């Protein structure tokens, strides 16, 4: 049976050992302990798979509790149809959240675009006025923004 150290897993998945210990604290991983006073963590292929699933869930934007329930369900001998239905429910909830965030982002981007256009028009207007004053077409004014 293959085993891994925390250093090997952190290198393989490009995460810090601290992150792996955090996932352990959250109950997502449970390595065996070896060495003097159990200080050395030993990860099995099962723990490696759990870490891989955890990181995949994080990339999808799932919460740690959602990931934990999916990882636990993944390892249980329950009916795979029920597991898939549960996973689809989690994904649907997450999709809904992302869609709402996208709507918020779209509104914010539209507001930014409107402000940018307004600022450009004001600056353009000021530049035209400044040029007209310089050429004598408009009387000189003391506008601190020109």
Long-range contacts (C-beta under 8 A, 24 or more apart in sequence): 1-44, 1-45, 2-44, 2-45, 2-48, 3-42, 3-43, 3-44, 4-42, 4-43, 4-44, 4-47, 4-48, 5-40, 5-41, 5-42, 5-43, 6-31, 6-41, 6-43, 9-43, 9-48, 9-51, 13-51, 13-52, 13-55, 15-55, 20-51, 23-51, 23-54, 26-64, 26-68, 27-68, 28-54, 28-64, 28-67, 28-68, 28-71, 29-54, 46-75, 50-75, 60-91, 60-94, 61-94, 61-97, 61-98, 62-90, 62-94, 66-90, 66-94
